[in-house]
Amino acid sequence: MDKVKVGIIGCGKISSIYMENCNKFECLELVACADLDLSRAEEQAKTYGIPRAVSVQELLNDPEIELVINLTIPAVHADVCLQAIEAGKHVYVEKPLAVTREEGAAVLQAAKEKGLLVGSAPETFFGTGIQTSLKIIEEGLIGTPVAATAFMMSRGHEFWHPDPEFYYAKGGGPMFDMGPYYLTALIQLLGPISSITGMTGKALDERTISSEKKYGQKIKVEIPTHVAGLLRFEQGAIGTIVTSFDIFGGSQLPNIEIYGTEGTLRVPDPNTFGGPVLLKRMGEQDWQEVELLPGYDQNTRGIGPADMAYAIRSGREHRASGELAYHVLEAMWAFHDASDDGHHYTMKSTCKRPASLPADLPLYTLDN
């Protein structure tokens, strides 16, 4: 197939892994990068052998670039996506799709009107850990899934992150930071969500930065830092999810477990691509570690845009779709809405459960 030429907008920390991986895929050719700070774009271009470092507008105006990877900060995700779509380009954006549901819907509508594709991180569900878990469920090894739990238990980011303020501002918090990984994995394994309820809170109104760059500075906590929720999936299973920045003494809770009529599946950290995957069937005394499917067990960010490239060329559906990302965005807000209103929230969106990856293809090749 003809390679899809790609430009990256946003040359911050996360851009490095995308730049490292893009050209590994047979379907992508990374030809340019851009940033509001041109010197940062030039430094990344030099490091990763990207032919051109340009301004954002130059990248958007470049007729040879078909796909824009948007790695800007969440607050401008929607704006940059809309600019790329207006320029006639498909767009793949880091998580979340947008800060608000209204912005996310506007991005999807603009792309639909232009006949363009939207994709969004996280793409960690392409990894061997989630794909092996999916195969176990599809083969019926745990029977019919009836319930799930998901836990992201953390003390927050001010003790290590050089600029942690945005984690505690509007659009931040544990659900918006890490919820996309957990919810996307659950949807891959169990399908879309039908309804949600939740409760939110925060342990502290102010946090003190202890990382070196801004040591001692205070952060006003503007958002909930502990979110506990219940989900009902369209297929009937009930899920429990807790995401928290208020776990100061550590936790030993599993990342994700799926409970079926014939056994339990322990799913690996959805912020990673590999394992381990553990299975305990009814009547067995011990957990068994399951051999992972061949595939992607290392950090392979960039695989989502690669999958989109095949979709652009063939017309098939892509897995890390805008519809999936919007369903996750609506769900994240639903936990907060349900807590604020004291009611169950009925999901207004749905999405298709992403197709499993073929297990018999060479690495960095996603279609026959």
Summary of the structure (lengths in Angstrom):
residues: 368
radius of gyration: 20.3
end to end distance: 10.4
largest distance: 62.6
contacts: 1315
relative contact order: 0.17
helix: 33%
strand: 23%
